[in-house]
Amino acid sequence: MDLLQIIVLALLQGVTEFLPISSAAHLILADKITDWPDQGLAFDIAVHMGSLGAVVAYYRQDCRHFAISAWGFARRQRYDANLDLLCKIVAATLPVVLCGFLLHDRIATDWRNELLVAATTLVFGLALWWADDRKGRRTLLNWRDAALIGLAQALALIPGTSRSGVTITVALLLGLSRATAARVAFLLAIPAIAGAALLASGKLPSDTSTRHLTDLALGAAIAGGSAYLCIGFFIRLLERTGLRPYAYYRVALGLALLLLTLL
């Protein structure tokens, strides 16, 4: 990989992992307009770990409260609001873990289809557009919300759906506020990204750890830094701009990919 490929692909991962605009669609677009060689599984894992570090760093207070509450429960059986949210995040993660384990081979082969990615980018962009009109006000996640958002997150195993996009869409349709929907989506990203990276690491060649460490470290750093800035940018502008700009962008991207795929 040359330096330009490392920078562009790492930035794509960092920016698109948390904005509701589909990382798979952008990687296909990059492949369509460049002649770069495949970046390899090790690089994919490295940039995802960079994104994971970014979301953990941004929500470090939440993670700290989760750890304190879990420890408090283990010692004194004290169940508080932070532990309640943590339990709901864990429960909402179970569907994507189960589906990812059962469907991994199909996801990696049959579903890596350019036409499918274009269609899901377009369809779920329209769904995000529709959901943004709901303007919910609820700020507390209940167990029904956790179950439905967790099922929606499993849909993100279909390339082009966008994990953050579909979870935010369903959260809005359930009546949660934009800020709460985004927070839940980003907290759900922590176990989802960690689990996906762990699963993928089992397929690494035995000599990967000693090869191209500079490329991997640079990719992880760029993805992590851009993801951290992107989360902050998204959260700060969310109430002012809503989700319409992202929905418009997804629709345009989906149509462009359809044209590139069909021509």
Secondary structure as a PSIPRED ss2 file (coil, helix, strand):
# PSIPRED VFORMAT (PSIPRED V4.0)

   1 M C   1.000  0.000  0.000
   2 D C   1.000  0.000  0.000
   3 L H   0.000  1.000  0.000
   4 L H   0.000  1.000  0.000
   5 Q H   0.000  1.000  0.000
   6 I H   0.000  1.000  0.000
   7 I H   0.000  1.000  0.000
   8 V H   0.000  1.000  0.000
   9 L H   0.000  1.000  0.000
  10 A H   0.000  1.000  0.000
  11 L H   0.000  1.000  0.000
  12 L H   0.000  1.000  0.000
  13 Q H   0.000  1.000  0.000
  14 G H   0.000  1.000  0.000
  15 V H   0.000  1.000  0.000
  16 T H   0.000  1.000  0.000
  17 E C   1.000  0.000  0.000
  18 F C   1.000  0.000  0.000
  19 L C   1.000  0.000  0.000
  20 P C   1.000  0.000  0.000
  21 I C   1.000  0.000  0.000
  22 S C   1.000  0.000  0.000
  23 S H   0.000  1.000  0.000
  24 A H   0.000  1.000  0.000
  25 A H   0.000  1.000  0.000
  26 H H   0.000  1.000  0.000
  27 L H   0.000  1.000  0.000
  28 I H   0.000  1.000  0.000
  29 L H   0.000  1.000  0.000
  30 A H   0.000  1.000  0.000
  31 D H   0.000  1.000  0.000
  32 K H   0.000  1.000  0.000
  33 I H   0.000  1.000  0.000
  34 T C   1.000  0.000  0.000
  35 D C   1.000  0.000  0.000
  36 W C   1.000  0.000  0.000
  37 P C   1.000  0.000  0.000
  38 D C   1.000  0.000  0.000
  39 Q C   1.000  0.000  0.000
  40 G C   1.000  0.000  0.000
  41 L H   0.000  1.000  0.000
  42 A H   0.000  1.000  0.000
  43 F H   0.000  1.000  0.000
  44 D H   0.000  1.000  0.000
  45 I H   0.000  1.000  0.000
  46 A H   0.000  1.000  0.000
  47 V H   0.000  1.000  0.000
  48 H H   0.000  1.000  0.000
  49 M H   0.000  1.000  0.000
  50 G H   0.000  1.000  0.000
  51 S H   0.000  1.000  0.000
  52 L H   0.000  1.000  0.000
  53 G H   0.000  1.000  0.000
  54 A H   0.000  1.000  0.000
  55 V H   0.000  1.000  0.000
  56 V H   0.000  1.000  0.000
  57 A H   0.000  1.000  0.000
  58 Y H   0.000  1.000  0.000
  59 Y C   1.000  0.000  0.000
  60 R H   0.000  1.000  0.000
  61 Q H   0.000  1.000  0.000
  62 D H   0.000  1.000  0.000
  63 C H   0.000  1.000  0.000
  64 R H   0.000  1.000  0.000
  65 H H   0.000  1.000  0.000
  66 F H   0.000  1.000  0.000
  67 A H   0.000  1.000  0.000
  68 I H   0.000  1.000  0.000
  69 S H   0.000  1.000  0.000
  70 A H   0.000  1.000  0.000
  71 W H   0.000  1.000  0.000
  72 G H   0.000  1.000  0.000
  73 F H   0.000  1.000  0.000
  74 A H   0.000  1.000  0.000
  75 R H   0.000  1.000  0.000
  76 R H   0.000  1.000  0.000
  77 Q C   1.000  0.000  0.000
  78 R C   1.000  0.000  0.000
  79 Y C   1.000  0.000  0.000
  80 D C   1.000  0.000  0.000
  81 A H   0.000  1.000  0.000
  82 N H   0.000  1.000  0.000
  83 L H   0.000  1.000  0.000
  84 D H   0.000  1.000  0.000
  85 L H   0.000  1.000  0.000
  86 L H   0.000  1.000  0.000
  87 C H   0.000  1.000  0.000
  88 K H   0.000  1.000  0.000
  89 I H   0.000  1.000  0.000
  90 V H   0.000  1.000  0.000
  91 A H   0.000  1.000  0.000
  92 A H   0.000  1.000  0.000
  93 T H   0.000  1.000  0.000
  94 L H   0.000  1.000  0.000
  95 P H   0.000  1.000  0.000
  96 V H   0.000  1.000  0.000
  97 V H   0.000  1.000  0.000
  98 L H   0.000  1.000  0.000
  99 C H   0.000  1.000  0.000
 100 G H   0.000  1.000  0.000
 101 F H   0.000  1.000  0.000
 102 L H   0.000  1.000  0.000
 103 L H   0.000  1.000  0.000
 104 H H   0.000  1.000  0.000
 105 D H   0.000  1.000  0.000
 106 R H   0.000  1.000  0.000
 107 I H   0.000  1.000  0.000
 108 A H   0.000  1.000  0.000
 109 T C   1.000  0.000  0.000
 110 D C   1.000  0.000  0.000
 111 W C   1.000  0.000  0.000
 112 R C   1.000  0.000  0.000
 113 N C   1.000  0.000  0.000
 114 E H   0.000  1.000  0.000
 115 L H   0.000  1.000  0.000
 116 L H   0.000  1.000  0.000
 117 V H   0.000  1.000  0.000
 118 A H   0.000  1.000  0.000
 119 A H   0.000  1.000  0.000
 120 T H   0.000  1.000  0.000
 121 T H   0.000  1.000  0.000
 122 L H   0.000  1.000  0.000
 123 V H   0.000  1.000  0.000
 124 F H   0.000  1.000  0.000
 125 G H   0.000  1.000  0.000
 126 L H   0.000  1.000  0.000
 127 A H   0.000  1.000  0.000
 128 L H   0.000  1.000  0.000
 129 W H   0.000  1.000  0.000
 130 W H   0.000  1.000  0.000
 131 A H   0.000  1.000  0.000
 132 D C   1.000  0.000  0.000
 133 D C   1.000  0.000  0.000
 134 R C   1.000  0.000  0.000
 135 K C   1.000  0.000  0.000
 136 G C   1.000  0.000  0.000
 137 R C   1.000  0.000  0.000
 138 R E   0.000  0.000  1.000
 139 T C   1.000  0.000  0.000
 140 L C   1.000  0.000  0.000
 141 L C   1.000  0.000  0.000
 142 N C   1.000  0.000  0.000
 143 W H   0.000  1.000  0.000
 144 R H   0.000  1.000  0.000
 145 D H   0.000  1.000  0.000
 146 A H   0.000  1.000  0.000
 147 A H   0.000  1.000  0.000
 148 L H   0.000  1.000  0.000
 149 I H   0.000  1.000  0.000
 150 G H   0.000  1.000  0.000
 151 L H   0.000  1.000  0.000
 152 A H   0.000  1.000  0.000
 153 Q H   0.000  1.000  0.000
 154 A H   0.000  1.000  0.000
 155 L H   0.000  1.000  0.000
 156 A C   1.000  0.000  0.000
 157 L C   1.000  0.000  0.000
 158 I C   1.000  0.000  0.000
 159 P C   1.000  0.000  0.000
 160 G C   1.000  0.000  0.000
 161 T C   1.000  0.000  0.000
 162 S C   1.000  0.000  0.000
 163 R H   0.000  1.000  0.000
 164 S H   0.000  1.000  0.000
 165 G H   0.000  1.000  0.000
 166 V H   0.000  1.000  0.000
 167 T H   0.000  1.000  0.000
 168 I H   0.000  1.000  0.000
 169 T H   0.000  1.000  0.000
 170 V H   0.000  1.000  0.000
 171 A H   0.000  1.000  0.000
 172 L H   0.000  1.000  0.000
 173 L H   0.000  1.000  0.000
 174 L C   1.000  0.000  0.000
 175 G C   1.000  0.000  0.000
 176 L E   0.000  0.000  1.000
 177 S C   1.000  0.000  0.000
 178 R H   0.000  1.000  0.000
 179 A H   0.000  1.000  0.000
 180 T H   0.000  1.000  0.000
 181 A H   0.000  1.000  0.000
 182 A H   0.000  1.000  0.000
 183 R H   0.000  1.000  0.000
 184 V H   0.000  1.000  0.000
 185 A H   0.000  1.000  0.000
 186 F H   0.000  1.000  0.000
 187 L H   0.000  1.000  0.000
 188 L H   0.000  1.000  0.000
 189 A H   0.000  1.000  0.000
 190 I H   0.000  1.000  0.000
 191 P H   0.000  1.000  0.000
 192 A H   0.000  1.000  0.000
 193 I H   0.000  1.000  0.000
 194 A H   0.000  1.000  0.000
 195 G H   0.000  1.000  0.000
 196 A H   0.000  1.000  0.000
 197 A H   0.000  1.000  0.000
 198 L H   0.000  1.000  0.000
 199 L H   0.000  1.000  0.000
 200 A H   0.000  1.000  0.000
 201 S H   0.000  1.000  0.000
 202 G C   1.000  0.000  0.000
 203 K C   1.000  0.000  0.000
 204 L C   1.000  0.000  0.000
 205 P C   1.000  0.000  0.000
 206 S C   1.000  0.000  0.000
 207 D C   1.000  0.000  0.000
 208 T H   0.000  1.000  0.000
 209 S H   0.000  1.000  0.000
 210 T H   0.000  1.000  0.000
 211 R C   1.000  0.000  0.000
 212 H C   1.000  0.000  0.000
 213 L H   0.000  1.000  0.000
 214 T H   0.000  1.000  0.000
 215 D H   0.000  1.000  0.000
 216 L H   0.000  1.000  0.000
 217 A H   0.000  1.000  0.000
 218 L H   0.000  1.000  0.000
 219 G H   0.000  1.000  0.000
 220 A H   0.000  1.000  0.000
 221 A H   0.000  1.000  0.000
 222 I H   0.000  1.000  0.000
 223 A H   0.000  1.000  0.000
 224 G H   0.000  1.000  0.000
 225 G H   0.000  1.000  0.000
 226 S H   0.000  1.000  0.000
 227 A H   0.000  1.000  0.000
 228 Y H   0.000  1.000  0.000
 229 L H   0.000  1.000  0.000
 230 C H   0.000  1.000  0.000
 231 I H   0.000  1.000  0.000
 232 G H   0.000  1.000  0.000
 233 F H   0.000  1.000  0.000
 234 F H   0.000  1.000  0.000
 235 I H   0.000  1.000  0.000
 236 R H   0.000  1.000  0.000
 237 L H   0.000  1.000  0.000
 238 L H   0.000  1.000  0.000
 239 E H   0.000  1.000  0.000
 240 R H   0.000  1.000  0.000
 241 T H   0.000  1.000  0.000
 242 G C   1.000  0.000  0.000
 243 L C   1.000  0.000  0.000
 244 R H   0.000  1.000  0.000
 245 P H   0.000  1.000  0.000
 246 Y H   0.000  1.000  0.000
 247 A H   0.000  1.000  0.000
 248 Y H   0.000  1.000  0.000
 249 Y H   0.000  1.000  0.000
 250 R H   0.000  1.000  0.000
 251 V H   0.000  1.000  0.000
 252 A H   0.000  1.000  0.000
 253 L H   0.000  1.000  0.000
 254 G H   0.000  1.000  0.000
 255 L H   0.000  1.000  0.000
 256 A H   0.000  1.000  0.000
 257 L H   0.000  1.000  0.000
 258 L H   0.000  1.000  0.000
 259 L H   0.000  1.000  0.000
 260 L H   0.000  1.000  0.000
 261 T H   0.000  1.000  0.000
 262 L H   0.000  1.000  0.000
 263 L C   1.000  0.000  0.000
